[in-house]
C-alpha cells in the first residue's frame, strides 16, 4: 500500500476537522428538525382519521403510456400463463412493466390480488414504495414493507408487500402460508439474479399463483463453469421458479425508445509496469501449473454447472492432504493476481487524468467511480481526497445512516464524485450522472452491465438540454482482464458505434485500436454449416443444452432422464470425444458439440447436426402414472434376465447403484464421502436381503458373460432391477426383500 495513502487513512481527522464535522452534522440535524417540521393542519388530521378502503380497481400506471415493447411483454407474460422473466437493461422501464402487470391482473382477473415484491436492497425497497405511492390510487396504508426496520405482513390488510431479499427468504413463505393467500399471490422478484444465491432460494418456498422475474442479467455467473459451460436459464433455480426469458431489451433498443440517453463507452487497455508484469507472469504460471495438477485428481465432468474456482475454494477449506494443499495454493495465487491487477499503478494514474479532463470539460459534471474491492475503493478515495477532488465514498461497510447521507449528497450535487463498490450497482437510482468510470470490475459480464446501467439514465438539465452519457472502462492490457471481452459481444449489446477501444500508455495520449482486445466466438446462427466436418474443431461458441452419454451408449438429459433412439449419436460422441461424457446440442441449429483438452485449453469439436433436440419421452424419473399390477405379475412369471422391459411408464428411483467386478462382484451405492457395498449372504443382518444380493450379482455376471456391458443399475418403483442400453430398459431381476447397505 502507498505510504502516503496509508497515512491519510490512519491519521483520520484532526481535532479541528472533527469539530467542524460535528458542527456541520448538528446544523444539518437542527435544520431538518425545525426548518422542515410542520404541524399537520386540521384537514390532514381529519383525512388521517378516516378509515381507508382499497379501490375496487387499482391504478398503478396513472398518466403513463406504455411503450410498445411493454405492451408486447405483457401479452407474452399472460400468454405464458402469467409466468416469466424479462431481461431488461437498467433504466429500461422494468418497474413500470411490473406495475402494469399488477394493474391488468387485478382489474381483469383477480380482484382480491395480493402482491409480494422482492428486492435485493433497502434503497430499492424504498424506491418501489415511492413509485407505487406516487403512481397509484392505492393508499399507503395498504402498501407494506418488510426489512430495513419494517415488519409489515399480509395479516394487517396489506395488499402489496415490498420485501428486502434477506428478510423475504426468512419470513415470506410463512407470511404467505399463514395468511392463506397463495392461490392469489403475485410474486415479483426484481434484480432476480440475486435470488438464485443458495441462501436466498427459500423465497421460492412461498406458495404463489403468478410470478415475474426482472433483471438486466438474470443469468447468474455461478451457474456456469470456468470453461464457459453455461447451464441453460430454464434449467436453473431461477428459470424453474420464475419462468423462461420472454423478452430481452438491449441498450440499443432502450436508446431507440428514448429510455436512455445517447452514450459513448471508451475502453482503455492500460499496461503493467515491468515489475508488475514480472509478478503477473510468475503468478499466472503458478496458477496454470496448480490447476493442471488439480485436474489430474478428478474428471472435468464433475464440475458440471459450477465453476472450477468455487470447487477449488471449497476444497481448500477441507482436510484432504495434497489435494487441499494444491487447492489452497491455487486459490491464494488467483487472489494475489487479482489484487495485483486492482492495484496496478497505471489504474490510479488513469483515474486522476480522466477526472481532471472531465471536470475541466464540465465543472458541474457528476461522476460515479466503480470498483470491485472495498479496500481499493478506500485507497482510491484517500488518493482523490489528497488531490482535493470533491469526492465521497460509499460501500457496505459504512454505517447505514452515513451511507444515506452520502448518497443524498451525491444525488443533490453537494459532492461531484462518488467512489462506490458493487453494493451500489443494484438498487440505486441516480438520474443525473454524467460520467461513469469503471476503475476495476470482476470478470462477470453481469457486473459490467449493471455498472453501465447506473449511468445510462435519460434526463434533461436545467436548460432543457438532453443529457448524454460517457463511460470510461479501464482494464489491464494483455492479462485476464481482457477475458470479459471474449465472453460477450459488447458492440452487439450496446450498438457498434457506441464503443471506442484504446491502448493508453499513461504518459501519452490514448491511441484508438478500432476493436476490442478479444472477440467472442460466433454464435451458431453465424456459422457456415457447409464448413463443419465431424471430428474437426468447431469455430463457434460452445453453447447449448447439456446432455451426457455413457459406455452403454445411453443418452441422458440434464435431469438424468434416459432418451431412447440415440445409440448411433452416443457412438459418434464417444469416438470424437475419446470417451463417454458430456456434450451439448445448440438450441437453434441443433449442432452436437463436444469439448476436448488440447494442450491446456478446452476446445469445442463438431460431431453432427440433429433434426431436433433430444427429448426424454419414454423413461423418466419424474413420471408417475397408473400401474397395472396384474399385467406386470403375469409378465414376471416368464421373464428372464436380459429381456427388454416393457413397462416404460414405471418410474425409476434414484438408487445410485453401480456393479463392479472387484472382490468377485459387488453392488456399490454412492454416499457422501465415498461408497458403500451391499451386504452379501451371511454378512447381511437380514439373511433374505443377503441372499438376494448374491442372486443379483450372479445374474449380472451371466449377462456380462453374454456380452452385456452392465455398470450402472436402475431400480424401478416396483423393485425391479434394470440396466439401460441404447436408451432402452432391460430386465435383470425382481427384488422381494431388497438390498442391505451399511448406514
C-alpha positions in Angstrom: 0.0 0.0 0.0 1.3 3.5 -0.8 2.7 5.0 2.4 1.2 8.5 1.9 -2.3 7.0 1.3 -1.9 4.7 4.3 -1.0 7.7 6.5 -4.1 9.6 5.1 -6.3 6.7 6.2 -4.5 6.1 9.5 -4.4 9.7 10.7 -8.1 10.4 10.2 -9.4 13.8 11.2 -7.5 16.5 13.2 -9.3 17.8 16.3 -10.3 21.0 14.3 -11.7 18.9 11.4 -13.6 16.7 13.8 -15.1 19.7 15.5 -16.1 21.1 12.0 -17.6 17.8 11.0 -19.7 17.6 14.2 -20.8 21.2 13.9 -22.0 20.5 10.3 -23.8 17.3 11.4 -25.5 19.2 14.3 -26.5 22.1 12.0 -27.9 19.6 9.5 -29.9 17.8 12.2 -31.3 21.1 13.6 -32.2 22.3 10.1 -34.1 19.0 9.3 -35.7 19.1 12.8 -37.0 22.6 12.8 -37.0 24.0 9.2 -38.9 21.2 7.6 -41.2 20.3 10.5 -44.7 21.5 10.0 -47.7 20.9 12.2 -50.3 19.0 10.3 -53.4 21.1 9.5 -56.8 20.1 10.6 -57.7 18.8 7.1 -54.7 16.4 7.2 -55.6 15.1 10.6 -59.2 14.7 9.5 -58.1 12.7 6.5 -55.7 10.5 8.5 -58.6 9.6 10.9 -60.7 8.3 8.1 -60.9 4.5 7.6 -59.2 3.9 4.3 -60.5 1.5 1.8 -58.8 -0.3 -1.1 -60.1 0.8 -4.5 -62.1 -1.8 -6.4 -59.8 -1.3 -9.4 -56.1 -0.5 -8.9 -54.4 2.2 -10.9 -50.6 1.8 -10.8 -49.6 3.5 -14.1 -51.6 6.7 -13.9 -50.6 9.2 -16.5 -48.2 6.7 -18.1 -48.4 5.5 -21.7 -46.7 2.1 -22.1 -44.0 1.7 -24.7 -44.8 -0.9 -27.5 -42.2 -3.3 -26.0 -44.0 -3.1 -22.7 -47.4 -3.9 -24.3 -45.8 -6.8 -26.1 -44.1 -8.1 -23.0 -47.4 -8.1 -21.1 -49.1 -10.1 -23.8 -46.3 -12.6 -23.7 -46.5 -12.9 -19.9 -50.2 -13.5 -19.9 -49.9 -16.0 -22.8 -47.2 -17.9 -20.9 -49.6 -18.5 -18.0 -48.6 -15.4 -16.0 -45.1 -16.6 -15.5 -41.8 -15.5 -17.0 -38.6 -13.5 -16.8 -37.8 -10.2 -18.5 -34.2 -9.3 -19.4 -34.3 -5.5 -19.4 -31.3 -3.2 -19.2 -31.2 -0.9 -16.2 -33.3 2.2 -16.9 -35.3 0.4 -19.5 -38.7 0.6 -17.6 -39.0 -2.8 -15.9 -40.6 -1.3 -12.8 -43.4 0.2 -14.9 -43.8 -3.2 -16.7 -44.4 -4.9 -13.4 -46.8 -2.3 -12.2 -48.8 -2.6 -15.4 -48.9 -6.4 -15.0 -50.3 -6.0 -11.4 -52.8 -3.5 -12.7 -54.1 -5.6 -15.5 -54.2 -8.8 -13.4 -56.1 -7.2 -10.6 -58.5 -5.2 -12.8 -59.4 -8.1 -15.1 -58.9 -11.4 -13.4 -58.1 -11.4 -9.7 -59.9 -8.5 -7.8 -58.6 -9.7 -4.4 -55.0 -10.0 -5.7 -52.1 -9.9 -3.2 -48.6 -8.9 -4.4 -45.1 -9.7 -2.9 -42.2 -7.7 -4.5 -38.8 -9.0 -3.5 -35.8 -6.6 -4.0 -32.1 -7.0 -3.0 -31.6 -3.7 -1.1 -33.3 -1.4 1.3 -32.7 1.5 -1.1 -34.5 -0.4 -3.9 -37.4 -1.3 -1.5 -37.9 2.4 -0.8 -37.8 3.3 -4.5 -40.5 0.7 -5.2 -42.6 2.0 -2.3 -42.3 5.6 -3.6 -43.0 4.6 -7.1 -46.3 2.8 -6.1 -47.4 5.6 -3.8 -46.7 8.2 -6.5 -48.2 6.4 -9.5 -51.1 4.5 -8.0 -54.5 5.1 -6.4 -53.7 2.7 -3.6 -53.5 4.4 -0.1 -50.2 4.0 1.7 -51.9 2.0 4.4 -52.2 -1.0 2.0 -48.6 -1.0 0.9 -46.3 -2.6 3.4 -42.5 -3.1 3.7 -40.5 -6.0 5.2 -36.9 -5.4 6.1 -34.8 -2.4 6.9 -36.6 -2.0 10.2 -40.1 -2.6 8.7 -42.0 -5.6 9.9 -45.2 -5.5 7.8 -47.1 -8.6 6.7 -50.3 -9.5 4.8 -52.2 -10.1 8.1 -52.9 -6.4 8.6 -54.8 -5.8 5.4 -51.7 -5.1 3.2 -52.4 -5.7 -0.5 -48.8 -5.2 -1.6 -45.7 -6.2 0.4 -42.3 -5.0 -0.7 -39.6 -7.2 0.9 -35.8 -7.0 1.1 -34.4 -10.3 0.0 -32.7 -11.5 3.3 -36.0 -10.8 5.2 -38.1 -12.4 2.4 -36.0 -15.6 2.5 -36.6 -16.0 6.2 -40.2 -14.8 6.6 -42.1 -14.6 3.3 -43.1 -18.3 2.9 -44.6 -18.4 6.4 -46.3 -15.0 6.0 -48.0 -16.2 2.8 -48.9 -19.6 4.2 -50.3 -18.2 7.4 -52.4 -15.6 5.5 -53.7 -18.3 3.1 -53.1 -16.1 0.1 -51.0 -18.4 -2.1 -53.8 -19.0 -4.7 -54.0 -15.3 -5.4 -50.4 -14.1 -4.8 -48.3 -12.4 -7.5 -44.6 -12.8 -6.7 -42.3 -10.3 -8.4 -38.5 -10.7 -8.0 -36.6 -7.6 -9.0 -32.9 -8.0 -9.8 -33.8 -11.6 -9.7 -30.2 -12.9 -10.3 -29.6 -12.2 -6.6 -32.4 -14.6 -5.6 -30.6 -17.5 -7.1 -27.9 -17.5 -4.4 -28.1 -20.6 -2.2 -29.2 -18.9 1.0 -31.9 -16.9 -0.8 -33.7 -19.7 -2.6 -36.1 -20.1 0.3 -38.3 -17.3 -1.1 -39.5 -19.9 -3.7 -41.0 -21.9 -0.8 -43.7 -19.3 -0.7 -47.0 -20.5 -2.4 -47.9 -18.3 -5.3 -50.1 -18.3 -8.4 -48.3 -15.8 -10.6 -44.6 -14.9 -10.9 -42.4 -12.4 -12.8 -38.6 -12.1 -12.8 -36.9 -8.8 -13.6 -33.2 -8.2 -14.3 -30.7 -6.8 -16.8 -28.8 -10.0 -16.3 -30.9 -12.9 -15.0 -28.3 -15.5 -15.8 -26.1 -16.0 -12.7 -22.4 -16.3 -13.0 -22.2 -19.2 -10.6 -24.4 -21.3 -12.8 -21.7 -21.6 -15.4 -18.3 -23.3 -15.0 -15.0 -21.8 -15.6 -14.7 -23.2 -19.1 -17.9 -21.4 -20.2 -20.3 -24.4 -19.9 -23.5 -22.5 -19.2 -26.5 -24.0 -17.6 -29.5 -23.0 -19.6 -31.5 -20.4 -17.7 -34.7 -22.6 -18.0 -32.8 -25.3 -16.0 -31.6 -23.0 -13.2 -33.4 -22.4 -9.9 -34.5 -19.0 -11.2 -35.7 -20.3 -14.6 -37.7 -23.2 -13.0 -39.3 -20.9 -10.4 -39.8 -17.7 -12.4 -40.2 -19.0 -16.0 -38.1 -18.6 -19.1 -36.9 -15.3 -20.5 -39.8 -14.0 -22.5 -38.2 -10.8 -23.8 -34.8 -9.0 -23.9 -34.4 -5.3 -24.2 -30.9 -4.3 -25.1 -29.1 -0.9 -24.6 -29.6 -0.3 -28.3 -33.4 -1.0 -28.0 -33.6 1.3 -25.0 -31.7 4.1 -26.8 -34.1 3.8 -29.8 -37.1 4.1 -27.4 -35.6 7.2 -25.7 -35.4 5.3 -22.4 -31.7 6.0 -22.0 -29.6 8.9 -23.3 -27.1 8.9 -26.2 -23.9 7.4 -24.8 -20.3 6.6 -25.6 -18.2 3.9 -24.0 -14.5 4.2 -24.0 -12.4 1.2 -23.2 -8.8 1.8 -22.2 -6.2 -1.0 -22.1 -3.5 0.0 -19.6 -0.1 -1.6 -19.4 1.5 -3.1 -16.4 4.8 -1.7 -15.2 7.8 -4.0 -15.8 7.8 -5.1 -12.2 4.1 -5.8 -12.2 4.4 -7.7 -15.4 7.1 -10.0 -14.0 5.0 -10.7 -10.9 1.9 -11.3 -13.0 3.7 -13.8 -15.3 5.0 -15.7 -12.2 1.6 -15.9 -10.7 0.0 -16.9 -13.9 2.5 -19.8 -14.4 1.9 -21.0 -10.9 -1.9 -20.8 -11.3 -1.7 -22.8 -14.6 0.5 -25.5 -13.2 -1.5 -25.9 -10.0 -4.8 -26.1 -11.9 -3.3 -28.8 -14.2 -2.3 -30.8 -11.1 -5.8 -30.4 -9.6 -7.5 -31.5 -12.8 -5.5 -34.8 -12.7 -7.2 -35.7 -9.5 -10.7 -35.5 -10.8 -12.6 -35.8 -14.1 -13.7 -32.4 -15.5 -17.3 -33.6 -15.9 -17.6 -33.4 -12.1 -17.7 -29.6 -12.4 -21.0 -29.6 -14.3 -22.9 -26.4 -13.5 -20.4 -24.8 -11.2 -17.1 -23.0 -11.6 -13.7 -24.8 -11.1 -12.6 -21.9 -8.9 -15.6 -22.4 -6.5 -14.8 -26.1 -6.3 -11.1 -25.4 -5.5 -12.2 -22.8 -2.9 -14.4 -25.4 -1.1 -11.6 -28.0 -1.4 -9.1 -25.6 0.1 -11.1 -25.5 3.3 -11.2 -29.3 3.7 -8.5 -31.6 5.1 -7.7 -33.8 2.1 -3.9 -33.8 2.2 -2.1 -32.9 -1.1 -5.4 -32.2 -2.8 -6.4 -29.5 -0.3 -2.8 -28.1 -0.3 -3.0 -27.6 -4.1 -6.4 -26.0 -3.8 -5.2 -23.6 -1.2 -2.2 -22.6 -3.4 -4.5 -22.2 -6.4 -7.0 -20.0 -4.6 -4.3 -17.9 -3.0 -2.5 -17.3 -6.2 -5.7 -16.3 -8.0 -6.4 -13.8 -5.2 -2.8 -12.4 -5.4 -3.1 -11.9 -9.1 -6.5 -10.2 -8.8 -5.1 -7.8 -6.2 -2.0 -7.1 -8.4 -4.3 -6.0 -11.2 -6.6 -4.0 -8.9 -3.6 -2.1 -7.5 -1.6 -1.6 -10.8 0.0 1.8 -10.8 -1.5 3.0 -14.1 -5.0 2.4 -13.0 -4.8 5.1 -10.4 -2.9 7.4 -12.8 -5.6 6.9 -15.4 -8.4 7.8 -12.9 -6.6 11.1 -12.0 -6.2 12.1 -15.6 -9.8 11.2 -16.5 -11.3 13.1 -13.6 -9.2 16.2 -14.4 -10.2 16.0 -18.0 -13.9 15.6 -17.3 -14.1 18.3 -14.7 -12.3 20.7 -17.0 -14.7 19.9 -19.8 -17.7 20.3 -17.4 -17.0 21.6 -13.9 -20.6 20.6 -12.8 -20.3 17.0 -14.0 -21.4 14.3 -11.6 -19.1 11.3 -11.8 -19.5 7.8 -10.5 -16.4 5.6 -10.0 -17.0 1.9 -9.6 -14.5 -0.6 -8.0 -14.8 -4.2 -7.2 -12.8 -4.1 -4.0 -13.7 -2.2 -0.8 -10.1 -2.0 0.2 -9.1 -0.5 -3.1 -12.1 1.9 -3.1 -10.9 3.2 0.3 -7.5 3.8 -1.1 -8.9 5.5 -4.2 -11.0 7.8 -2.0 -7.9 8.7 0.0 -5.9 9.4 -3.1 -8.7 11.7 -4.6 -9.2 13.4 -1.2 -5.5 14.1 -1.0 -5.6 15.6 -4.5 -8.5 17.9 -3.4 -11.2 16.4 -5.6 -14.8 16.9 -4.3 -15.2 13.2 -3.6 -17.2 10.9 -1.2 -17.1 7.2 -0.6 -19.9 4.7 -0.5 -19.8 1.0 0.3 -21.4 -1.7 2.5 -19.0 -1.4 5.4 -20.1 2.2 6.2 -22.9 2.8 8.7 -26.4 2.9 7.1 -27.2 6.4 8.2 -23.8 7.7 6.9 -24.4 5.9 3.6 -27.8 7.5 3.3 -26.3 11.0 3.8 -23.6 10.3 1.3 -26.0 9.1 -1.4 -28.2 12.0 -0.8 -25.3 14.5 -1.0 -24.3 13.0 -4.4 -27.9 13.0 -5.7 -28.3 16.7 -4.9 -24.9 17.7 -6.2 -23.3 18.5 -2.9 -20.5 16.3 -3.9 -19.5 15.8 -7.6 -17.6 12.5 -7.4 -18.7 9.3 -5.7 -16.4 6.2 -5.3 -18.6 3.1 -5.0 -18.2 -0.6 -4.7 -20.6 -3.1 -6.3 -23.1 -2.7 -3.3 -24.3 0.5 -5.1 -24.7 -1.1 -8.5 -28.1 -2.6 -7.8 -30.9 -0.6 -6.4 -29.5 3.0 -6.7 -31.4 5.3 -8.9 -29.3 8.3 -9.8 -31.0 10.0 -12.7 -28.4 12.8 -13.2 -25.0 11.1 -13.6 -22.9 12.5 -16.4 -19.8 10.2 -16.4 -19.1 6.7 -15.2 -15.6 5.3 -14.7 -15.4 1.6 -14.2 -12.0 1.6 -12.4 -12.0 -2.2 -11.9 -14.6 -4.9 -12.2 -14.8 -8.6 -11.9 -14.8 -10.9 -14.9 -18.5 -11.2 -14.6 -20.5 -9.8 -17.5 -23.4 -9.1 -15.2 -21.3 -6.8 -13.1 -20.2 -4.7 -16.1 -23.7 -4.4 -17.5 -25.2 -3.4 -14.1 -22.4 -0.8 -13.7 -23.1 0.8 -17.0 -26.8 0.9 -16.3 -26.3 3.3 -13.4 -25.0 6.0 -15.7 -27.4 5.5 -18.6 -30.5 7.3 -17.3 -32.4 9.7 -19.6 -32.9 13.2 -18.2 -32.6 16.9 -19.2 -30.5 19.5 -17.5 -31.9 22.8 -16.1 -31.7 24.4 -19.6 -33.8 21.6 -21.0 -30.9 20.1 -23.0 -30.9 16.3 -23.2 -28.1 14.6 -21.3 -25.5 12.4 -23.0 -23.6 9.8 -21.0 -19.9 8.9 -21.2 -18.5 5.7 -19.6 -14.8 5.0 -19.3 -13.7 1.4 -18.7 -10.2 0.6 -17.5 -8.6 -2.8 -18.0 -5.1 -4.3 -17.7 -3.8 -5.0 -21.1 -2.5 -8.5 -22.1 -3.9 -10.0 -18.9 -7.0 -11.9 -17.7 -8.8 -8.6 -17.5 -9.3 -8.9 -21.3 -11.3 -12.2 -20.9 -14.5 -10.4 -20.3 -14.4 -9.2 -24.0 -14.3 -12.8 -25.1 -17.5 -13.6 -23.1 -19.8 -11.2 -24.7 -20.1 -9.1 -27.9 -20.1 -5.6 -26.5 -20.8 -4.0 -29.8 -23.8 -6.2 -30.3 -25.0 -5.4 -26.8 -24.7 -1.6 -27.0 -24.6 -0.8 -30.7 -21.5 -0.9 -32.9 -20.9 2.9 -32.9 -21.1 3.2 -29.1 -17.8 1.6 -28.2 -14.3 3.1 -28.7 -11.3 1.0 -27.9 -7.9 2.4 -26.9 -4.4 1.5 -25.9 -3.3 4.0 -23.3 0.3 4.3 -22.2 -0.4 6.8 -19.5 2.4 9.3 -20.3 1.0 9.7 -23.9 -2.5 10.3 -25.4 -4.7 7.2 -25.8 -4.4 5.5 -29.2 -7.6 4.2 -30.8 -7.2 0.5 -31.9 -10.6 0.1 -33.6 -11.7 -3.2 -32.0 -11.9 -4.9 -28.6 -8.9 -6.7 -27.3 -10.7 -10.0 -27.7 -13.8 -11.2 -29.6 -16.2 -13.9 -28.5 -16.6 -16.8 -30.9 -19.5 -16.6 -33.3 -22.9 -18.0 -32.3 -24.5 -21.0 -34.1 -26.5 -18.6 -36.3 -23.3 -17.1 -37.7 -21.6 -20.4 -38.5 -21.3 -21.5 -42.1 -22.7 -25.1 -41.8 -21.0 -26.2 -45.1 -17.6 -25.8 -43.4 -18.4 -28.1 -40.5 -17.0 -31.6 -40.6 -17.4 -34.3 -37.9 -14.3 -34.6 -35.7 -13.0 -31.1 -36.7 -12.7 -28.1 -34.4 -15.9 -26.1 -34.1 -15.3 -22.4 -34.9 -18.2 -21.1 -32.8 -19.2 -20.7 -29.2 -19.5 -23.8 -27.1 -23.1 -23.2 -26.2 -26.3 -25.2 -26.0 -28.4 -27.7 -24.0 -26.4 -30.2 -21.9 -26.6 -34.0 -22.3 -24.4 -36.9 -21.3 -23.7 -40.3 -22.9 -22.3 -43.4 -21.1 -20.3 -46.5 -22.1 -23.6 -48.4 -22.6 -24.5 -45.9 -25.4 -27.2 -44.3 -23.3 -28.1 -40.6 -23.8 -29.4 -38.7 -20.7 -30.6 -35.1 -20.3 -29.5 -32.7 -17.6 -32.2 -34.2 -15.2 -30.9 -37.7 -15.6 -33.8 -38.9 -17.9 -32.9 -41.5 -20.4 -33.6 -40.8 -24.1 -34.1 -43.7 -26.4 -33.1 -43.9 -30.1 -29.8 -42.2 -30.0 -27.3 -45.0 -29.7 -25.6 -44.0 -33.0 -25.1 -40.5 -31.6 -23.6 -41.9 -28.5 -21.1 -43.9 -30.6 -20.2 -40.8 -32.6 -19.7 -38.7 -29.4 -17.5 -41.4 -27.8 -15.4 -41.7 -30.9 -14.8 -38.0 -31.3 -14.5 -37.1 -27.6 -12.3 -40.1 -26.9 -14.6 -41.3 -24.1 -18.2 -41.1 -23.0 -19.2 -37.9 -21.2 -20.9 -34.6 -21.6 -21.9 -32.9 -24.8 -24.1 -30.0 -26.0 -26.8 -29.5 -28.6 -27.2 -26.0 -29.8 -30.7 -24.6 -29.3 -31.5 -23.4 -32.8 -29.5 -25.3 -35.4 -29.1 -28.4 -33.2 -25.4 -28.8 -33.7 -23.9 -31.6 -31.5 -20.7 -30.4 -29.8 -18.1 -31.9 -27.5 -15.0 -30.4 -25.8 -11.5 -31.9 -25.8 -8.5 -30.7 -23.9 -5.8 -29.6 -26.3 -2.6 -28.7 -24.5 -4.0 -26.6 -21.7 -7.2 -25.4 -23.3 -10.6 -26.9 -23.8 -11.5 -26.8 -27.5 -15.0 -27.4 -29.0 -15.4 -30.0 -31.7 -18.3 -30.7 -34.1 -20.0 -34.1 -34.1 -23.1 -33.8 -36.2 -26.4 -32.0 -36.7 -29.7 -33.3 -35.4 -33.2 -32.6 -36.8 -34.4 -31.8 -33.3 -33.3 -31.5 -29.7 -33.5 -34.9 -28.0 -36.4 -35.2 -25.6 -37.0 -37.8 -22.9 -40.4 -39.0 -23.7 -40.4 -42.6 -22.6 -38.4 -43.4 -19.4 -38.5 -40.6 -16.9 -37.5 -40.4 -13.2 -40.3 -37.9 -12.8 -43.1 -39.9 -14.3 -45.9 -41.1 -12.1 -48.8 -43.0 -13.8 -51.3 -45.7 -13.2 -49.7 -49.2 -12.9 -51.5 -52.4 -14.0 -50.0 -54.7 -11.3 -51.8 -57.8 -12.6 -50.3 -57.4 -16.0 -46.8 -57.0 -14.5 -47.1 -60.0 -12.3 -48.2 -62.1 -15.3 -45.1 -60.9 -17.3 -42.7 -61.7 -14.4 -43.7 -65.4 -14.5 -41.8 -65.9 -17.7 -39.3 -63.0 -17.7 -35.6 -63.8 -17.9 -32.5 -61.6 -17.3 -31.8 -59.6 -20.4 -35.4 -59.4 -21.6 -36.5 -56.0 -22.8 -38.5 -54.3 -20.1 -41.9 -53.4 -21.5 -43.2 -51.3 -18.6 -41.7 -47.9 -19.6 -44.2 -45.9 -17.6 -43.0 -47.3 -14.3 -40.9 -44.6 -12.6 -37.2 -45.2 -11.8 -35.9 -44.3 -8.3 -32.6 -42.5 -7.5 -31.0 -45.7 -6.2 -27.5 -44.9 -7.5 -26.3 -48.5 -7.7 -23.2 -49.5 -9.5 -22.0 -53.0 -10.3 -18.2 -53.7 -10.1 -16.3 -57.0 -10.6 -13.9 -56.2 -7.7 -13.9 -58.7 -4.8 -15.6 -61.1 -7.2 -18.5 -58.8 -7.8 -20.2 -56.1 -5.6 -23.1 -53.8 -5.7 -21.9 -50.3 -4.7 -24.0 -47.3 -3.7 -22.6 -43.8 -3.7 -22.8 -41.9 -0.5 -21.3 -38.7 0.8 -17.6 -39.1 1.0 -17.4 -42.4 -0.9 -19.4 -45.6 -1.5 -20.8 -48.5 0.5 -21.4 -52.1 -0.6 -24.5 -54.3 -0.4 -24.0 -56.9 2.3 -23.8 -60.5 0.8 -25.1 -63.8 2.2 -24.4 -64.3 5.9 -22.8 -60.9 6.2 -26.2 -59.3 6.0 -28.2 -58.8 9.1 -31.3 -59.6 7.1 -30.5 -63.0 5.5 -33.1 -62.7 2.8 -31.5 -59.5 1.6 -28.1 -61.0 1.7 -29.4 -63.9 -0.4 -31.0 -61.6 -2.9 -27.7 -59.6 -3.3 -25.8 -62.8 -4.1 -28.5 -63.8 -6.7 -28.5 -60.4 -8.3 -24.7 -60.5 -8.7 -24.8 -64.0 -10.2 -27.4 -62.8 -12.8 -25.4 -59.7 -13.7 -22.3 -61.9 -14.2 -24.2 -64.2 -16.5 -25.4 -61.3 -18.6 -21.8 -59.9 -18.8 -20.6 -63.3 -20.0 -23.2 -63.0 -22.8 -21.6 -59.6 -23.8 -23.8 -57.1 -22.0 -21.9 -54.1 -20.6 -23.6 -53.6 -17.2 -22.2 -51.0 -14.8 -25.0 -48.7 -13.6 -28.1 -50.3 -12.3 -31.6 -48.7 -12.2 -34.2 -49.7 -9.7 -37.9 -49.2 -10.6 -40.5 -48.2 -8.0 -41.7 -51.9 -8.2 -38.2 -53.1 -7.1 -37.3 -54.4 -10.5 -33.5 -54.1 -11.1 -32.8 -52.9 -14.7 -30.0 -51.9 -16.9 -30.3 -49.4 -19.7 -28.8 -50.0 -23.2 -29.2 -47.6 -26.1 -31.7 -45.7 -24.0 -34.0 -48.8 -23.6 -34.6 -50.6 -20.2 -33.7 -54.3 -19.9 -34.7 -56.6 -17.0 -32.3 -58.3 -14.5 -34.5 -59.5 -11.6 -37.3 -58.5 -9.3 -36.3 -57.9 -5.7 -38.7 -59.2 -3.0 -36.7 -58.1 0.1 -34.3 -55.5 -1.3 -30.6 -55.0 -0.6 -28.9 -54.1 2.7 -26.3 -51.4 2.8 -24.2 -50.2 5.8 -25.6 -46.9 7.2 
